[in-house]
Amino acid sequence: MLAENLKQVEANIADACRRAGRGREEVTLIAVSKTKPVSMLSEIYDCGVRDFGENKVQELCEKRELLPGDIRWHMIGHLQRNKVKYIIRDAALIHSVDTYRLAEEINIQAKKVKRIVPVLIEVNIAGEASKFGIPAEEAMQLTEEIARLDSIRIQGLMTIAPYVENPEDNRQYFRKIRELSVDIAKENIDNVSMGVLSMGMTGDYMVAIEEGATIVRVGTGIFGVRK
Ligand SMILES: *Cc1c(COP(=O)(O)O)cnc(C)c1O
């Protein structure tokens, strides 16, 4: 059953890429497995998926222990500074950096394990009070500050768009963050690339791909609704 869901998501991604004139290989699908049992992750792993996203440190660590070592684990949720040390070795990409203080802690822990850690800057593109992420107007400055930390590499931006019934309503936000990433790229900041745009979830990943997403994060569409 999960294989069928995945097939449908893959077909939708391929359609969106075609509409946008983009190659399928330009978009990475992350299977967002939060709250779901390891057996379900295994099923999706067996279908060939290697990128999994979790939003809690403890859950990511527990699942990592039980699943194959070639999985790329993405930290997509709000990250507390005191938990950075638990994922510093194994996070393939930390999507949720939105303060200098958090980046500083990632830098300290990264040095300890002699790793250069790839991160994304999380932007609260719609300015929602309920969401984490730096306001769009402050993203450039935060990027410049974090870029000076030598054990971190900023690879792009991430956003969680508003919850909407009609995915078209989020097109404006996807466009806006893409423009922001182009603006930041133009600054040519040392140690910063803007190649990654992590945006689009079950409700709106097709629109996100049409607007330039290079990573989509799909949970419900693959694993079914969460309790
Ligand atoms: C839960 C979550 C997702 C996936 O949401 P779905 O609507 O189930 O696809 C994507 N990104 C983040 C940051 C999440 O927390």
Ligand as a Chemical Component Dictionary entry (heavy atoms), coordinates in Angstrom:
data_LIG
# 
_chem_comp.id                   LIG 
_chem_comp.type                 NON-POLYMER 
_chem_comp.pdbx_formal_charge   0 
_chem_comp.three_letter_code    LIG 
# 
loop_
_chem_comp_atom.comp_id 
_chem_comp_atom.atom_id 
_chem_comp_atom.alt_atom_id 
_chem_comp_atom.type_symbol 
_chem_comp_atom.charge 
_chem_comp_atom.model_Cartn_x 
_chem_comp_atom.model_Cartn_y 
_chem_comp_atom.model_Cartn_z 
_chem_comp_atom.pdbx_ordinal 
LIG C1 C1 C 0 5.486 17.142 8.958 1  
LIG C2 C2 C 0 6.328 17.959 8.065 2  
LIG C3 C3 C 0 6.301 17.799 6.674 3  
LIG C4 C4 C 0 5.395 16.818 5.953 4  
LIG O1 O1 O 0 4.052 17.208 6.039 5  
LIG P1 P1 P 0 2.932 16.475 5.192 6  
LIG O2 O2 O 0 1.864 17.507 5.049 7  
LIG O3 O3 O 0 2.487 15.298 5.988 8  
LIG O4 O4 O 0 3.510 16.083 3.897 9  
LIG C5 C5 C 0 7.163 18.572 5.917 10 
LIG N1 N1 N 0 7.995 19.465 6.479 11 
LIG C6 C6 C 0 8.047 19.655 7.814 12 
LIG C7 C7 C 0 9.005 20.642 8.369 13 
LIG C8 C8 C 0 7.215 18.912 8.646 14 
LIG O5 O5 O 0 7.280 19.107 9.970 15 
# 
loop_
_chem_comp_bond.comp_id 
_chem_comp_bond.atom_id_1 
_chem_comp_bond.atom_id_2 
_chem_comp_bond.value_order 
_chem_comp_bond.pdbx_ordinal 
LIG C1 C2 SING 1  
LIG C2 C3 SING 2  
LIG C2 C8 DOUB 3  
LIG C3 C4 SING 4  
LIG C3 C5 DOUB 5  
LIG C4 O1 SING 6  
LIG O1 P1 SING 7  
LIG P1 O2 DOUB 8  
LIG P1 O3 SING 9  
LIG P1 O4 SING 10 
LIG C5 N1 SING 11 
LIG N1 C6 DOUB 12 
LIG C6 C7 SING 13 
LIG C6 C8 SING 14 
LIG C8 O5 SING 15 
# 
